[in-house]
Amino acid sequence: MPVLDRQAIHGGNRAPDRIPETQPTPLQRHYINLSAIALVAGAIAITAIETGTPLSSPILKLCALIGTPLFVITTADAALRFYRSAKAWLPVDRGRALFRLTWVLAALLGIGVVLGFATVILTA
């Protein structure tokens, strides 16, 4: 009869698949709810722009006022998580760490783009 208990994988010196988080990010408990609100506000704003609503429209300004701060704080929270992951992977697998650092840069770029568009909408 075969043994059904968990057995160690005999594969030599393989890098681990995951490194567990050591501490939660500040918004971890509220991240999904805040992201959902920002997503809905962004979807309404994008739909309004695509249908020809002027940038000075109150609906666009309201969406920018609600969605932008939520997007910025949730994306900053995600960037913190990406950074911590990169820092944890650096001694284990430099390639994975550098890949995660590109996500930090992408998150920061996204924050900059959204802040730029929000500024254009709010000053229109």
N, C-alpha and C positions, 0 to 999 in steps of 0.2 A: 504494500500500500504506500503511495507517495506521501511525503511529509507536506502538510498544508500550512504549517506555521510560517510566519514571515522569516525570510532568510536574507542575509546580507547579499548585496549585489557584488559579484566578483568581476570588477571592471578595471582594476588598477587604481591609479590616482586620478579620479575624476573630480572636477570642480562641483561644488554643490549647485543644485538647481535654484535654491532660494536661500535668502538670508532673512531671518525674521526681524520685524520692526522692534526696536527697543523701547520706544515711547510713542504715544499717539501724537498726531498733529493737533494744533489748537482747535480746529473746526471739525474734527473727525465725527463727532456725534451729529452735527448739523449740516454736514457737507452736502448730502443728497438733497435735502429740502431747499437749501439756499441755491444750489445749482439749478434745481427745477424752476424756481422763480426767475432766475436770471435767463434761463433758456426760453421760458414763455415770453418774457419781456423782449428778448432779442428777436424771437420769431415774429411777434406782433410788429416790432419796429421794421424788420426787414421786409415783411409783407406790405406794410404801409409805404415804404420807400419804393418797392417794386410796382405798386399800383399807382404811383405818381403823386403821392402826398408830399407837399412841400416840407423842407427841413424845418421850417418855422412852426409846423403844426404842433398843437398841444399834446396830441397822442404820442408823437415822436419824442417830445421833450420829457413827458412822463415816463415813457419806457426807458429813456436814457438815464433819467434820475433814479429809477428803481433798479434797472438791470446792471448799469455800469459798476456801482460800488460792490454789488453782490458778485459780479463776474470777477472783479479785481481781487476781492478777498478769497474767493474760492480757488481761483487760479494761483494766487500766491501760496495758498495752503498746499495745493497740489505740487507746486514748484519746490516747496520745502520738503515734501515727501520724496520727490525725485532726487533732490540734493542729498538727503540722508541716505537714500538707497545707493547713490553713486559713491558716497563716502564709505559706506559699508562694503561695497564691492571692490573698491580700489586695491586693498591688499590681497584679495582673492583672485580677481580676474579684471585686469586693467581694461580690456576691451569692453566688457559689460559696463564698467564704471563710466567710461567715456561715452558710451551710447546713452546712458542715463543722463549724463551732463548735457547732451544735445536736447533732451526733453526739457531740462531746466531752461535752456536758452530759448526753446520754442515757446514755453509758457511765458517767459518774460517778454518775448516779441509779441505774443498775443495780447498781453496786458497793454503794451504800448500802442498797438493798433486800435484796440477798443477805446482806450483813453483819447486817442486822436480823433476818432469818429464821434465820440461823445462830445468832445470839445466843439467840433464843427456843428453838431446838432444843437447844442445848448447855446451857442453864440449866434445862431441863425435867426 
